[in-house]
């Protein structure tokens, strides 16, 4: 992007896009604006310095930096003077006059005294109260905690305005102002006047500078500073803000690129409710209910009542980010509108208090972006990790499939659904990961202490941890107990160090104290006081998957199922079995230090919610709330809206019979269809039909390995569908529905062949369920005997694992229809339902009718011209050359106007057909023909020219483009496809040219008579024989 060539390209692009009229208008507006401005102030003339002059004797001297710090320490001991004139209001919009002291351009403690030559004059200090009362000057008291929570936006604006009025008084008395840097002394209680307007410039000069000892105080000060800067630029247009409309916010757009900042501002409950619906079951007897509660109380120490509460770090797992040695990526902070700044402050404050983030000095920085919620008012703040994820080395770990997690539950009567508390936050970050995960915003530079959402490898890291907890592969070196002791000791020592630092910071005196005046001294001090917990986390022993040993726990494997990241579902054949499994799982989680969200989990109930599905002993049902929301959606107004609707349906595709048959037209929709004049009638009908199918989604039975398997196959012109069924109560109930759209090369298959494709697809999707089973297959068109008689090794291999019993079901078979449960649609009814929803042929946006309805018809009394053509070619093995021919007939006598053939040196058969057709059209144009019917035996060339089928090969696209250019010169062109036997004249010419390898025009009357005798196109005249369509 920074090359010279790219710069030149930008200059050229700007030159081409420059609008002279717009520049003239802008110039006029600027001149009008300039005319309305007050007259400019004359610039005073200063003499050019000719040298360095000596300070006159007796002139006041400014204090050095060291003297200013010593003076400040003396003032801190004068409590009576320090408390004079202090107010409790907090100001942020303070500005400093250009004439004020420039010792600190960013953050000043304005000590109001009269310090000249190192001497203090108390009479000037006594005048502070008087001046403050007359000017209503606002003072800011720096305390260990700044109570900013009581301020809302309007309060802050009032304080800022009052502060600005007071600074005007200070500007007139610069002799009373002395400035110095505030070095984060949380114990200062003197009245100090603070201006934060230059905070941004200060950070650029000194780096990540702490404004206070405590991070919450630091964050509050930064919030005030940012509000100050934003208020000054409130009248300027916001150019860096990007807001998405309510209908355009899709989670899929951000799921793999953004890390959502959780909202921890709402206080959470800390008590566990054992009487809630996720625990109490009215159908249980009191003794069983009591045993369940006792089991939960036994493991209460790993239960977290709030879904967003911070869990303790898990044992033996850390998050590390390998960027392959890439240099740090530091993006600039994006501007935040003032109306959203308060929300950002509250979110960051909650994360700081929870210990999820900390202020950072990392060279990495990812920006925060704003995503509006659907109501258009509330926001979600996200971190854009797109650039970081692009350079992160991906972790290869197999994630579970939802279909696999919803199987093998047919024997369960009781279920549990557990949600691991706060998901990824249970995993600590290594120092490298902390630095790489750092993010920047208007309120500071922060880094994650726990693993956030949005990182590339976060789901795989967490899934591996849960899999290890359930199955027991490795444990930390020395065992779980030994590592737990080390972890608790490090946490206790780190907590004690933090408390000691807070106490020392709040109670230390400055007498004899050597303050850390530079950032480098502070860094050295921080290195000397390294957090013992971080030492353990960054040691090799922290990652059991790298340095661990074989797991010796007696609790594993807990059960033979996987979780989906932090969602775990299991069951039991009886209440006691399910409760025993729950107790075992919670004990194992306690051993691994994995917490469970009590409010989001369901304990030993006959029905649970898992991955947006309701699971009972009867079967699986889609989440009714989500289905209702889908069913109430209006027809989208864009292609992206259609795609979002289809994504939602695909997740519940197993519940919708013939999903692709109904929705194929929606898959082919284009943006142009939403423009004026676009035809959306079929798409709207398909949309309404799918909404109804969603509302009527059935309950799917659990697959029972002990029951017979029944499969119903369905195929039409554009889609495949199959239904997996099993017998319950003398009826075939659905287990799941499958289907897909036919590929382009499969559209021409025989219906019986399409049924084989439907069968193979169902066997592929349900391979783990159906392997080795006997399958009862119901078809419409064939018993599939031809498949089993095939000698193809590939076919035999694909079907070798199953015993197939195929039964062909006749149209409207009443007996078969009676076997189907009401939620299954029979063949004929499904055909009738999807017939009005046929999608247009692929690659065609205009032609929606069957080809035989578009072919031209030749009547007996037709007067005009007919062009017949043909082509032939040898394979590459036999030379790869070919030939083509064309004959122009004049009707009604069928006289030959011109007949010719051409030899083509290197070609393919389809190209020869196109070449013959195009040469014939060119000959018709040369003879002044304005109305022609083109006849040929190449269905591909005829239907591609008509726009019925797509032309995807580049070589044929060239020929088709040439054909369209030629036909554009003729008033009327119609097409007719005939089988080879009726096109014998053109075929004879092409064969002759292929054998003789010559190009010629037929001039012999004898040869013309032979071609006329071979011509059978007249037999296609209406009333004698209709065109044969393939």
ChimeraX attribute file (.defattr): number of C-alpha atoms within 10 A of each C-alpha:
attribute: neighborCount
match mode: 1-to-1
recipient: residues
	/A:1	6
	/A:2	6
	/A:3	8
	/A:4	9
	/A:5	10
	/A:6	11
	/A:7	12
	/A:8	11
	/A:9	12
	/A:10	12
	/A:11	12
	/A:12	12
	/A:13	11
	/A:14	11
	/A:15	10
	/A:16	9
	/A:17	9
	/A:18	11
	/A:19	10
	/A:20	9
	/A:21	9
	/A:22	10
	/A:23	11
	/A:24	11
	/A:25	11
	/A:26	12
	/A:27	12
	/A:28	12
	/A:29	12
	/A:30	11
	/A:31	11
	/A:32	11
	/A:33	10
	/A:34	11
	/A:35	10
	/A:36	8
	/A:37	8
	/A:38	7
	/A:39	8
	/A:40	6
	/A:41	6
	/A:42	6
	/A:43	6
	/A:44	6
	/A:45	6
	/A:46	6
	/A:47	6
	/A:48	6
	/A:49	7
	/A:50	6
	/A:51	6
	/A:52	6
	/A:53	7
	/A:54	6
	/A:55	9
	/A:56	7
	/A:57	6
	/A:58	7
	/A:59	9
	/A:60	12
	/A:61	11
	/A:62	13
	/A:63	15
	/A:64	11
	/A:65	13
	/A:66	10
	/A:67	12
	/A:68	18
	/A:69	17
	/A:70	13
	/A:71	17
	/A:72	15
	/A:73	16
	/A:74	12
	/A:75	14
	/A:76	17
	/A:77	14
	/A:78	11
	/A:79	11
	/A:80	8
	/A:81	16
	/A:82	18
	/A:83	13
	/A:84	15
	/A:85	17
	/A:86	18
	/A:87	13
	/A:88	13
	/A:89	18
	/A:90	24
	/A:91	27
	/A:92	27
	/A:93	27
	/A:94	23
	/A:95	20
	/A:96	22
	/A:97	13
	/A:98	8
	/A:99	10
	/A:100	18
	/A:101	17
	/A:102	14
	/A:103	14
	/A:104	15
	/A:105	19
	/A:106	19
	/A:107	22
	/A:108	23
	/A:109	20
	/A:110	20
	/A:111	21
	/A:112	21
	/A:113	19
	/A:114	18
	/A:115	22
	/A:116	14
	/A:117	12
	/A:118	14
	/A:119	9
	/A:120	13
	/A:121	11
	/A:122	12
	/A:123	10
	/A:124	13
	/A:125	17
	/A:126	14
	/A:127	12
	/A:128	16
	/A:129	13
	/A:130	11
	/A:131	15
	/A:132	18
	/A:133	11
	/A:134	10
	/A:135	15
	/A:136	15
	/A:137	23
	/A:138	29
	/A:139	22
	/A:140	23
	/A:141	21
	/A:142	23
	/A:143	16
	/A:144	20
	/A:145	15
	/A:146	17
	/A:147	13
	/A:148	15
	/A:149	8
	/A:150	7
	/A:151	14
	/A:152	10
	/A:153	12
	/A:154	9
	/A:155	12
	/A:156	21
	/A:157	18
	/A:158	11
	/A:159	18
	/A:160	23
	/A:161	15
	/A:162	19
	/A:163	26
	/A:164	19
	/A:165	16
	/A:166	21
	/A:167	22
	/A:168	16
	/A:169	16
	/A:170	21
	/A:171	17
	/A:172	12
	/A:173	12
	/A:174	15
	/A:175	15
	/A:176	18
	/A:177	19
	/A:178	22
	/A:179	20
	/A:180	19
	/A:181	18
	/A:182	18
	/A:183	17
	/A:184	18
	/A:185	17
	/A:186	21
	/A:187	19
	/A:188	16
	/A:189	17
	/A:190	25
	/A:191	23
	/A:192	20
	/A:193	25
	/A:194	26
	/A:195	26
	/A:196	25
	/A:197	24
	/A:198	19
	/A:199	21
	/A:200	17
	/A:201	12
	/A:202	17
	/A:203	14
	/A:204	10
	/A:205	10
	/A:206	10
	/A:207	12
	/A:208	16
	/A:209	20
	/A:210	20
	/A:211	21
	/A:212	22
	/A:213	19
	/A:214	16
	/A:215	16
	/A:216	20
	/A:217	23
	/A:218	21
	/A:219	22
	/A:220	22
	/A:221	23
	/A:222	22
	/A:223	21
	/A:224	25
	/A:225	25
	/A:226	25
	/A:227	29
	/A:228	26
	/A:229	19
	/A:230	21
	/A:231	16
	/A:232	11
	/A:233	12
	/A:234	13
	/A:235	8
	/A:236	9
	/A:237	8
	/A:238	12
	/A:239	7
	/A:240	10
	/A:241	12
	/A:242	12
	/A:243	15
	/A:244	14
	/A:245	13
	/A:246	14
	/A:247	13
	/A:248	14
	/A:249	16
	/A:250	16
	/A:251	10
	/A:252	10
	/A:253	10
	/A:254	18
	/A:255	13
	/A:256	16
	/A:257	21
	/A:258	23
	/A:259	20
	/A:260	20
	/A:261	18
	/A:262	16
	/A:263	17
	/A:264	19
	/A:265	13
	/A:266	9
	/A:267	9
	/A:268	12
	/A:269	12
	/A:270	10
	/A:271	11
	/A:272	16
	/A:273	14
	/A:274	15
	/A:275	10
	/A:276	11
	/A:277	13
	/A:278	19
	/A:279	20
	/A:280	20
	/A:281	17
	/A:282	9
	/A:283	9
	/A:284	12
	/A:285	9
	/A:286	12
	/A:287	9
	/A:288	14
	/A:289	16
	/A:290	13
	/A:291	13
	/A:292	23
	/A:293	16
	/A:294	13
	/A:295	15
	/A:296	22
	/A:297	14
	/A:298	13
	/A:299	16
	/A:300	17
	/A:301	12
	/A:302	24
	/A:303	22
	/A:304	24
	/A:305	20
	/A:306	20
	/A:307	19
	/A:308	18
	/A:309	18
	/A:310	20
	/A:311	24
	/A:312	15
	/A:313	20
	/A:314	21
	/A:315	25
	/A:316	28
	/A:317	25
	/A:318	24
	/A:319	24
	/A:320	20
	/A:321	25
	/A:322	16
	/A:323	18
	/A:324	9
	/A:325	8
	/A:326	10
	/A:327	9
	/A:328	14
	/A:329	13
	/A:330	18
	/A:331	14
	/A:332	14
	/A:333	18
	/A:334	16
	/A:335	18
	/A:336	22
	/A:337	17
	/A:338	18
	/A:339	11
	/A:340	14
	/A:341	20
	/A:342	17
	/A:343	17
	/A:344	24
	/A:345	18
	/A:346	19
	/A:347	18
	/A:348	25
	/A:349	21
	/A:350	20
	/A:351	20
	/A:352	20
	/A:353	13
	/A:354	14
	/A:355	13
	/A:356	18
	/A:357	21
	/A:358	19
	/A:359	21
	/A:360	20
	/A:361	15
	/A:362	19
	/A:363	13
	/A:364	21
	/A:365	28
	/A:366	26
	/A:367	21
	/A:368	25
	/A:369	21
	/A:370	21
	/A:371	22
	/A:372	18
	/A:373	18
	/A:374	15
	/A:375	10
	/A:376	14
	/A:377	9
	/A:378	11
	/A:379	16
	/A:380	16
	/A:381	20
	/A:382	20
	/A:383	26
	/A:384	23
	/A:385	25
	/A:386	17
	/A:387	13
	/A:388	22
	/A:389	19
	/A:390	12
	/A:391	15
	/A:392	18
	/A:393	13
	/A:394	14
	/A:395	14
	/A:396	9
	/A:397	12
	/A:398	9
	/A:399	14
	/A:400	13
	/A:401	11
	/A:402	12
	/A:403	10
	/A:404	13
	/A:405	18
	/A:406	17
	/A:407	14
	/A:408	14
	/A:409	24
	/A:410	16
	/A:411	15
	/A:412	20
	/A:413	19
	/A:414	24
	/A:415	27
	/A:416	24
	/A:417	23
	/A:418	25
	/A:419	23
	/A:420	25
	/A:421	29
	/A:422	18
	/A:423	24
	/A:424	22
	/A:425	23
	/A:426	24
	/A:427	25
	/A:428	28
	/A:429	26
	/A:430	24
	/A:431	19
	/A:432	15
	/A:433	21
	/A:434	25
	/A:435	22
	/A:436	26
	/A:437	24
	/A:438	26
	/A:439	27
	/A:440	22
	/A:441	19
	/A:442	24
	/A:443	22
	/A:444	21
	/A:445	20
	/A:446	23
	/A:447	25
	/A:448	26
	/A:449	24
	/A:450	22
	/A:451	26
	/A:452	24
	/A:453	23
	/A:454	22
	/A:455	22
	/A:456	22
	/A:457	20
	/A:458	19
	/A:459	20
	/A:460	17
	/A:461	21
	/A:462	23
	/A:463	21
	/A:464	17
	/A:465	24
	/A:466	23
	/A:467	17
	/A:468	19
	/A:469	24
	/A:470	22
	/A:471	17
	/A:472	20
	/A:473	17
	/A:474	21
	/A:475	25
	/A:476	25
	/A:477	19
	/A:478	11
	/A:479	17
	/A:480	19
	/A:481	13
	/A:482	11
	/A:483	18
	/A:484	18
	/A:485	11
	/A:486	13
	/A:487	21
	/A:488	12
	/A:489	14
	/A:490	19
	/A:491	17
	/A:492	14
	/A:493	15
	/A:494	18
	/A:495	15
	/A:496	12
	/A:497	16
	/A:498	13
	/A:499	12
	/A:500	12
	/A:501	12
	/A:502	16
	/A:503	11
	/A:504	12
	/A:505	17
	/A:506	16
	/A:507	10
	/A:508	11
	/A:509	13
	/A:510	14
	/A:511	11
	/A:512	7
	/A:513	9
	/A:514	7
	/A:515	12
	/A:516	13
	/A:517	13
	/A:518	11
	/A:519	15
	/A:520	10
	/A:521	12
	/A:522	13
	/A:523	12
	/A:524	11
	/A:525	12
	/A:526	11
	/A:527	10
	/A:528	9
	/A:529	11
	/A:530	12
	/A:531	17
	/A:532	18
	/A:533	19
	/A:534	18
	/A:535	13
	/A:536	16
	/A:537	21
	/A:538	18
	/A:539	11
	/A:540	12
	/A:541	18
	/A:542	24
	/A:543	20
	/A:544	19
	/A:545	18
	/A:546	13
	/A:547	14
	/A:548	19
	/A:549	15
	/A:550	13
	/A:551	18
	/A:552	13
	/A:553	15
	/A:554	9
	/A:555	17
	/A:556	18
	/A:557	18
	/A:558	19
	/A:559	14
	/A:560	9
	/A:561	15
	/A:562	21
	/A:563	20
	/A:564	20
	/A:565	22
	/A:566	18
	/A:567	18
	/A:568	20
	/A:569	23
	/A:570	22
	/A:571	26
	/A:572	20
	/A:573	15
	/A:574	15
	/A:575	20
	/A:576	15
	/A:577	15
	/A:578	22
	/A:579	23
	/A:580	14
	/A:581	19
	/A:582	25
	/A:583	18
	/A:584	17
	/A:585	20
	/A:586	24
	/A:587	18
	/A:588	21
	/A:589	21
	/A:590	19
	/A:591	18
	/A:592	23
	/A:593	22
	/A:594	25
	/A:595	26
	/A:596	28
	/A:597	22
	/A:598	26
	/A:599	20
	/A:600	19
	/A:601	22
	/A:602	23
	/A:603	26
	/A:604	29
	/A:605	22
	/A:606	18
	/A:607	19
	/A:608	22
	/A:609	21
	/A:610	23
	/A:611	16
	/A:612	14
	/A:613	16
	/A:614	16
	/A:615	26
	/A:616	22
	/A:617	18
	/A:618	17
	/A:619	17
	/A:620	24
	/A:621	19
	/A:622	23
	/A:623	16
	/A:624	15
	/A:625	10
	/A:626	13
	/A:627	18
	/A:628	13
	/A:629	11
	/A:630	17
	/A:631	18
	/A:632	11
	/A:633	12
	/A:634	11
	/A:635	13
	/A:636	16
	/A:637	12
	/A:638	15
	/A:639	18
	/A:640	14
	/A:641	16
	/A:642	18
	/A:643	15
	/A:644	14
	/A:645	18
	/A:646	19
	/A:647	13
	/A:648	13
	/A:649	20
	/A:650	14
	/A:651	12
	/A:652	19
	/A:653	20
	/A:654	22
	/A:655	26
	/A:656	25
	/A:657	24
	/A:658	29
	/A:659	27
	/A:660	24
	/A:661	29
	/A:662	27
	/A:663	24
	/A:664	22
	/A:665	22
	/A:666	22
	/A:667	15
	/A:668	16
	/A:669	20
	/A:670	15
	/A:671	11
	/A:672	13
	/A:673	15
	/A:674	15
	/A:675	12
	/A:676	7
	/A:677	8
	/A:678	13
	/A:679	15
	/A:680	15
	/A:681	10
	/A:682	15
	/A:683	24
	/A:684	16
	/A:685	17
	/A:686	23
	/A:687	25
	/A:688	16
	/A:689	17
	/A:690	22
	/A:691	21
	/A:692	13
	/A:693	18
	/A:694	24
	/A:695	16
	/A:696	14
	/A:697	20
	/A:698	23
	/A:699	20
	/A:700	21
	/A:701	22
	/A:702	24
	/A:703	23
	/A:704	17
	/A:705	13
	/A:706	7
	/A:707	12
	/A:708	13
	/A:709	20
	/A:710	21
	/A:711	22
	/A:712	23
	/A:713	23
	/A:714	30
	/A:715	29
	/A:716	20
	/A:717	18
	/A:718	23
	/A:719	24
	/A:720	25
	/A:721	26
	/A:722	25
	/A:723	27
	/A:724	22
	/A:725	25
	/A:726	21
	/A:727	18
	/A:728	12
	/A:729	7
	/A:730	11
	/A:731	14
	/A:732	23
	/A:733	25
	/A:734	28
	/A:735	23
	/A:736	23
	/A:737	23
	/A:738	25
	/A:739	27
	/A:740	19
	/A:741	20
	/A:742	22
	/A:743	11
	/A:744	13
	/A:745	7
	/A:746	15
	/A:747	16
	/A:748	14
	/A:749	13
	/A:750	13
	/A:751	17
	/A:752	19
	/A:753	18
	/A:754	25
	/A:755	26
	/A:756	18
	/A:757	23
	/A:758	25
	/A:759	23
	/A:760	15
	/A:761	18
	/A:762	21
	/A:763	19
	/A:764	13
	/A:765	13
	/A:766	15
	/A:767	12
	/A:768	11
	/A:769	15
	/A:770	18
	/A:771	14
	/A:772	12
	/A:773	16
	/A:774	16
	/A:775	17
	/A:776	17
	/A:777	21
	/A:778	23
	/A:779	22
	/A:780	19
	/A:781	18
	/A:782	18
	/A:783	17
	/A:784	19
	/A:785	9
	/A:786	11
	/A:787	16
	/A:788	13
	/A:789	10
	/A:790	11
	/A:791	10
	/A:792	10
	/A:793	8
	/A:794	10
	/A:795	13
	/A:796	14
	/A:797	9
	/A:798	12
	/A:799	14
	/A:800	12
	/A:801	13
	/A:802	14
	/A:803	13
	/A:804	15
	/A:805	13
	/A:806	17
	/A:807	15
	/A:808	13
	/A:809	20
	/A:810	14
	/A:811	11
	/A:812	12
	/A:813	12
	/A:814	10
	/A:815	9
	/A:816	13
	/A:817	16
	/A:818	13
	/A:819	14
	/A:820	18
	/A:821	17
	/A:822	14
	/A:823	17
	/A:824	20
	/A:825	16
	/A:826	18
	/A:827	20
	/A:828	14
	/A:829	10
	/A:830	17
	/A:831	16
	/A:832	10
	/A:833	14
	/A:834	18
	/A:835	13
	/A:836	12
	/A:837	22
	/A:838	21
	/A:839	23
	/A:840	21
	/A:841	21
	/A:842	15
	/A:843	16
	/A:844	16
	/A:845	18
	/A:846	12
	/A:847	15
	/A:848	13
	/A:849	12
	/A:850	11
	/A:851	18
	/A:852	13
	/A:853	8
	/A:854	15
	/A:855	19
	/A:856	16
	/A:857	16
	/A:858	19
	/A:859	14
	/A:860	13
	/A:861	9
	/A:862	12
	/A:863	14
	/A:864	16
	/A:865	22
	/A:866	24
	/A:867	25
	/A:868	29
	/A:869	34
	/A:870	32
	/A:871	32
	/A:872	24
	/A:873	26
	/A:874	16
	/A:875	13
	/A:876	11
	/A:877	6
	/A:878	8
	/A:879	12
	/A:880	15
	/A:881	20
	/A:882	27
	/A:883	34
	/A:884	32
	/A:885	33
	/A:886	31
	/A:887	29
	/A:888	26
	/A:889	22
	/A:890	17
	/A:891	16
	/A:892	15
	/A:893	10
	/A:894	17
	/A:895	14
	/A:896	20
	/A:897	15
	/A:898	19
	/A:899	25
	/A:900	23
	/A:901	30
	/A:902	25
	/A:903	23
	/A:904	23
	/A:905	13
	/A:906	16
	/A:907	18
	/A:908	20
	/A:909	20
	/A:910	18
	/A:911	24
	/A:912	27
	/A:913	29
	/A:914	26
	/A:915	26
	/A:916	27
	/A:917	29
	/A:918	22
	/A:919	21
	/A:920	24
	/A:921	27
	/A:922	16
	/A:923	20
	/A:924	24
	/A:925	17
	/A:926	9
	/A:927	12
	/A:928	9
	/A:929	18
	/A:930	15
	/A:931	16
	/A:932	23
	/A:933	20
	/A:934	20
	/A:935	25
	/A:936	28
	/A:937	23
	/A:938	20
	/A:939	17
	/A:940	18
	/A:941	22
	/A:942	25
	/A:943	19
	/A:944	18
	/A:945	20
	/A:946	19
	/A:947	18
	/A:948	23
	/A:949	21
	/A:950	18
	/A:951	20
	/A:952	10
	/A:953	8
	/A:954	9
	/A:955	12
	/A:956	16
	/A:957	14
	/A:958	13
	/A:959	20
	/A:960	20
	/A:961	11
	/A:962	14
	/A:963	19
	/A:964	12
	/A:965	12
	/A:966	16
	/A:967	18
	/A:968	10
	/A:969	14
	/A:970	16
	/A:971	10
	/A:972	12
	/A:973	16
	/A:974	17
	/A:975	20
	/A:976	25
	/A:977	25
	/A:978	23
	/A:979	17
	/A:980	15
	/A:981	13
	/A:982	21
	/A:983	21
	/A:984	22
	/A:985	26
	/A:986	29
	/A:987	26
	/A:988	17
	/A:989	26
	/A:990	30
	/A:991	20
	/A:992	19
	/A:993	24
	/A:994	23
	/A:995	11
	/A:996	10
	/A:997	17
	/A:998	13
	/A:999	18
	/A:1000	13
	/A:1001	12
	/A:1002	17
	/A:1003	11
	/A:1004	9
	/A:1005	10
	/A:1006	10
	/A:1007	13
	/A:1008	18
	/A:1009	13
	/A:1010	13
	/A:1011	21
	/A:1012	16
	/A:1013	11
	/A:1014	17
	/A:1015	19
	/A:1016	16
	/A:1017	21
	/A:1018	16
	/A:1019	14
	/A:1020	19
	/A:1021	16
	/A:1022	13
	/A:1023	10
	/A:1024	10
	/A:1025	10
	/A:1026	13
	/A:1027	19
	/A:1028	10
	/A:1029	12
	/A:1030	10
